[in-house]
Amino acid sequence: MNLEANLRETLREVAQAMADAKGDWWIIGSAAAALHGAGPIVVKDVDVLLGLDDARRVLARLDLPASPGLPDGKFHSALFATWRDNPLDVEFMADLKLCHDGKWLPVSLRTRQAFGIAGEVLHAPDREELMALFASFGRPKDIARLRLLHALP
């Protein structure tokens, strides 16, 4: 896996921060696409989807203020925080919801694929589910990521 140094270091930090999580958690967004080998892809931050209990514990341990994610018309989360102490920002989202046809629907993932980075383990949805997630998000950048994943062998 050929990942840029800043992404590798940030992912290593995320894995360490999430090591004692009680529930499932996932890397999503461009970082997940990069983990699957999509490219070329620019990763500006790392998105972590996790449960509320784990979010409260992790954010407290990292001394990050958690607040409800403000609905932006497309996304909303019960808790949201940005961790800026890494080469790339890390955005933690608990209980993420997606607005579809005026209704807020939970983003729930079923698959969990492990990736090893610098001796640490990270999790992302499998490629098919990640592609479905990008399709459901529907933004131009998500469609571009979907195309990159689809082009993989």
WOZI-V678788 format. One record per backbone hydrogen bond with DSSP energy under -1.0 kcal/mol. NH is the residue of the N-H (numbers start at 1). CO is the residue of the C=O. E is the energy in kcal/mol with one decimal. If there is no record, write none. Layout:
BEGIN
nh: [NH,NH]
co: [CO,CO]
e: [E,E]
END
This chain:
BEGIN
nh: [8,9,10,11,12,13,14,15,16,17,18,21,26,27,28,33,34,35,36,37,38,46,48,49,50,55,56,57,58,59,60,61,62,63,64,67,69,72,76,78,79,80,81,83,90,91,92,93,94,97,98,99,100,103,105,107,113,115,117,120,122,124,130,131,132,133,134,135,136,137,138,143,144,145,146,147,148,149,150,151,152]
co: [4,5,6,7,8,9,10,11,12,13,14,18,49,123,47,29,30,31,32,34,33,89,91,26,93,51,52,53,54,55,56,57,58,60,59,80,77,75,97,94,94,67,92,90,83,46,81,48,79,76,105,74,103,100,98,96,124,122,120,117,115,113,126,127,128,129,130,131,132,133,134,139,140,141,142,143,144,145,146,147,149]
e: [-2.6,-2.6,-2.1,-2.9,-2.2,-2.0,-2.4,-2.6,-2.0,-2.4,-2.2,-2.1,-2.4,-3.3,-2.2,-1.9,-2.4,-2.2,-1.7,-1.4,-2.5,-2.4,-3.1,-2.8,-2.2,-2.5,-2.6,-2.0,-3.2,-2.7,-1.7,-2.5,-2.3,-1.1,-3.1,-1.8,-2.3,-1.9,-1.8,-1.7,-1.3,-2.5,-1.6,-3.3,-2.1,-2.9,-2.8,-2.9,-2.5,-3.3,-3.1,-2.5,-3.0,-1.6,-3.0,-2.9,-3.7,-2.6,-2.7,-2.6,-2.9,-2.0,-2.8,-2.5,-2.1,-2.4,-2.5,-2.3,-2.3,-2.1,-2.3,-2.4,-2.1,-1.8,-2.5,-2.2,-1.9,-2.4,-2.6,-1.7,-1.2]
END
